[in-house]
Amino acid sequence: AGGIATYFTIGAAVGYRLQWLMLAAMPMLIVVQEMAARVAVTAKKGLGSAIREKYGAKIALGVILALFIANVMVVAANIGGMAVSLELLTGISSRIFIIPCVLLIFWLILKGNYKKIEKILLFLTLGFFSYIVIGLIINPPWAEIIRSTFIPTIELKLSFLMLCVGLLGATISPYIYYYGAGAEVEKKRSLKEAKFDAYLGATFSTTIAYFIILVTATLLFTQGIHNIETAKDAALAMKPLAGEYAFILFAIGLFSASMIAASVLPLSTAYAISETFGLESGVGKREAHTFTLIFSITLAMGALIMLLGFDPIRMMFLSMIVSGVVAPFVIYFLIKICNDKSYMGEYTNKTWSNFVGWTTVTVMSAFVALMFGGILLGL
């Protein structure tokens, strides 16, 4: 839901002008996901464990602390997203749904087993197709969209730079590759299977993100609606333009995204911290007490933030900016590990992976630096 809120904000604020960055993010995410999966399969270790072994506990702890802060914010935002989507469908205040949503996630993760949980989450991803359906229904200006997709636009304004950092943080978020690596260790799949999963997942998620921006730009930006304060405002703004069907699809898509992320993010945090400190990790393992505790604390802290009355949409966007700031540091260590022959053996990075990987670090770091420069200079 943090991604949806960010892409929605981008579409409403600048229209199609960041579609080029969304396209560029696709190979970036594919390569980063593939590297994380390769570390997990070849070294049989998650990313947290790999960073600790190669660079020591202090660096690993610093990375984990930044990841934990970002993840708690994103968990809070996604719990809020679940609650808001239910408010859109029922008309009942979203705060009423926060505790039931958290209890549902607790039950799903702690009482189920990994394969069952994965099937449920995969089923929920069908809700993402709603954005493609809406995109086809509304007949957007394809010529303008294609032009914006292949001709980059950059504005040296703080608001624009924050949108760029938020887009990259939402798309190449650290929790994705931390969770991806931890999950691969648990699945014990072949490298070929893990790579295919990384390629397919990254392509699917960035395609959906592209259509979310497209839909929002078409329905809101072109109609002069540039500022959306809440998810309810966003859905209500779409309703008269795209009809009742699109309004319902928006709510379903928001719930699906929120449910998946609110389930996976606490697991990502639990994997990362457990691996960093050499503790037992895994879903449904009786001996993984600390793993379960970390999962529970992360989820509970996210719920508490929402119960304190923070606005879900603003929290979602802010959390993606934080993820965008943290991501380059994590990717830096991931690339270094993937180029270490003593650790990866014959499975070190090829030229293409290094080129895209370092480009990702450079591009994300540049936008972060420009954003902070904009804050200092008052752009």
N, C-alpha and C positions, 0 to 999 in steps of 0.2 A: 504493500500500500504506500510505503514511502516513495517507491519508484513511481507509482501511479500519480501520487500527489505532485511529485516533482515534474513529471512529464506534462501533467495537466496544467501546472503553473506556467511551464515553458510555452506550451501551445497558446494559452490565453494571453501571455505577456508579449511574446515576440513572433507569434504565428509560426511559419515554416522555416524561419531563419536559422534554426539550429539542427535541421535535419541532416546537414552535412556532418555535424559532430556525432550524431547518433549513428550514422553510417560508419564513420571512422572507429567508433567504439566497438563495433562488431568483431573485427579481427583482433582488437586488443583483448577483449574478454575471452575469445576463443583461445588465444595463446596463453593467457594467464591461467585459465581453467585447465588447459592441457598440461602446463608445467606443474601445477599443484597435484593433478592426478598422477603424473609421472613420478613425482617424489613419493607419493603414497604407495604406488604399486611396486616401484623398484627398491625403495629403501624400507618399505613396510612401516613407515612412520608418518604421522600427521605433520602439518606445517609447524605447529608450536614446538613439537619435539625436535624437529630438524633445526630450527633456529636456535634453540637452546644448546644443542650439541655442537653446532658449528660456531656460534658467536657468544656463548656464555649466558648465564642466568640473568645478568643485569639487563642486557639488551633485549632478551626474550621477555623479561618482566615488563620493560618499558613498552614494547609492542603490544603485549597482552593488556596492559592497563589502558592504553589508547583504544584498543579494540573493545574492551569491556564497556568503556564509557559510550562509545559509538553504538554498540549493540543494544545497551539498555535503552538508549534514546529511540532506536529503531523499533525495538520490541514495544515500547510504550506507544509509539505512533501506529503500529500495526494492530495492537489491541484496540486503540481508538478507532482505527479503520473498520474493524469488525463491528464495533458497537455502532458507528455512524451508518454503516451500510444497513444494519438492521433497523435503525431509526428511519432511514429513507423508505424502507419497505413497510414499516408498521405505523410510523407516526409517533411512536413512543420515544421518550428522551433516551439518548445514547448512553447516558451514565447508568441507567438501569441495567444495561446489557454487559457492562465491563466485567463484573464478577462472574456471571454465567459463562462468558466467553473464555475467561481464564480457567475456570473449572473444566470446561470442555477440552481445552488444550492439555491440562494436567491429566485428565482421564485418557485422552487419545495417546499421549506419549508414554506415560508411566504405567498404564495398564495394558497397553498393546505390545506387539512385537514389531521389529523393524520392517519386515516385509509387508505386514498389514498396514502399518503407518504409511509406508511409501506408496502403496496402492491408493490409499485414501487421498494423499496429497497430490498424487499424479492425476487422480480423477478430478480434483478441484481445479487443476490447471486448464481444464476444458472451458472454465469460465473466462479465461483470457481471450478465447476466440471471439468473445462478444465485441471486442474493440475492432477486430478485422471486419466483422459483420456490419457494425455501425459505419465503418469507413467506406464500405461498398454501397451502403444504403444512401448515404448523403451526397454522393457524386461530387467529390472535391475537385478543385482545379488542378488536374494532374500536370499540366505543363509548368505551372508555377512551382509545384512541389518537386518535380524532377530537377528544375533549375536550382532550387534551394538545396537539393540533396547533393549536387555535384559542384556547386560554386560556394565556397566558404564565405561566411559573413562574421566579422568580429567587430564589436563595439567596445571602446575603452571606457565603459561606464560600469560602476560598481554593481548595479542591478543586473546587467547583462553578464558580467563575469561571475557573479554568484550563481546565475542560472547554469553557466558552463560547468562550474565546479560541482553543482548539485546534480547535473546530468551524468557526469563521469562518476561521481560518488554513488549514484543510484544504480548505474549500469555495471561498474567494476568495483562493487563494494567488497571490502575485506572479508565480511562474513561468508561470502560465496565460496571463496577458495579455501578458507579455513574449514568450513563445513564439508566442502567437496573432498578435500584430502582426508579428513577424519572419516567420512562415510566410505571412501574407497578402501581404507584400511580395514573397516568392519566388513565390507562386502567381499573382500578377497577375490576380486575379479582380475582378468587378464589385462595387460596393458592395452591391447587392441580394443577391448570392450570399454575400458575407462576413457580412452581417447575419443571413441565414437560418442560416448555419453557427453563428454565435454564439448565436442563440436556441435552436436545436435542441440544441447541445452542452451549454449551461448547464442546460437543462431536463432532459436525459437524466441528466447527472451528479448533479444534486441529487435527482432521483427515486431513483436508485440509492442515494445516501447515506441518504435517508429510510428505505428498506427495510433497509439494513444495521443502522441503529439499531433499527428495529422487530423484526428477527429476533433480534438480540442481547438486547434487552430481554425478549422473549417466552421465549427459550430459557434465558437465564442469570439475569437480574435477578429474574424471577418465581419462580425456583427457589432463590433465596437465594445465587446465585453472583455476587459483586460485584467481586471482585479477580482479574483475569487478568494473569499475569506474562509469559507468552510466547504466541506464536501457536499453539504446540503445545498449551498448556493450553486455549486457546480452542476449538480444534477438538476436542480430546478431551472437553471439557465439553459440546459440542454433540452428539457422536456418540451417546451413549445416549438423548438426548432426541429427536433428529430422525432417527436412523438412519444407516446407512452411506452412503446416497445424499447426504444433506446434508453429511456430513463430507467426501466427495470433492468436492462442489460448492464447499465453502468453500475447499479447497486450490486448485482450479482458478481460482476467482475471485481469490484472493490472488495467484497467479502471473500472471494476466492483468493485474491492476492494477499489479503490481510491474514487469513487463516493459515496459509502456507508459511508466510514469513514469521508470524507469531509462534509457529511450531518449530521452524527450522533455526531461527536466530538464537533462542536459548540453547539449543543443541550445539550450534556453532561455538557459542561461548564456553559451554561445558567441555567440548572437544579441545578447544584451544588451551584452556587453563589446565585441564587434566594432563594433556600431552606435554605442556611446558614444564610441569612439575613431576612428570614421570608417574602419574597416577593411572589406575585402571579406568578405561573409558568404554562407553558403549551403551546403546539403548537396550533396556531390559535385563542387563547383567546384574545379578544380585550382589556381586562383590564391588560393583562400581558405585559405592555409596556417595563419594565426593562428587562424582559426575552428576548424579541425580540431584544432589544438594545445590550445585552450581546452577543447573538447569532451573531448579525451583526458585532460587534467589533472583536470577535474572528475570524470570517471568513475573515474580511478585513485585520487583522494583518497577518494572514497566507498568504493571497495573496500578501501583501506588501513584506514579506520576500522572496517569490519566484521571485517577480519582481526585487528585488535587486540583483538577479543573483546567489543565493545560489544553490548548486548542489542538486537536489532532492534526489538522492540515499544516499549521505552522510548525508543529513538532516534527511532522514527517519531512518537510522541506529542510528544516534545520539539521535533522539527523543525517540527511543525505549529503549536506555540505560538510559535516564533520567526517563522514565516511570518505568523502573526496579528499579531505586533508590528510587522513590517516593512510589511505590506500598506497600512495607512492612509496612510503617507507616499507610497507609489507612486501610490495612487489619487488623492491630493490633487493631485499634479502632472499626472496624466492628465486630471482634470476641468478644471484651469486651462488646459491646452493645448486641450482640446475647446471651450473658451469663447473662444478667441483668434481673432477674425475674420481677423486678418492672416495667421494660419497655416492656419486651416481654411476660410476663405472662407464660402460659403453652407452649409457642413456643420457649423456649430457646434451645441452642445447645445441641445435643446429643453427646455421646462420640466420634463417628466417625467424626462428623463435627469439634469438637475441636481438635482431633488428626491431621486431615488433615490441618485444618486452621493454627495451631501453627507450623506444619511442613513446611507449605508454607512460613510463616514469617521467620522461622529459615533458610531454604534453600536460600531464596532470600537475606536475610540479610548477610548470610555467603559469597555468591558470590559477593555481593556489597563490603563487607569488604575486601575480597581477591583482588578484582579489584583495590580498592583504595590503598591497600598495594602494589600491583604490580606497580602502578604508582609511589608511594613514593620510592620503592626499585629499580625501573628501570628494572623490570623483562623483 
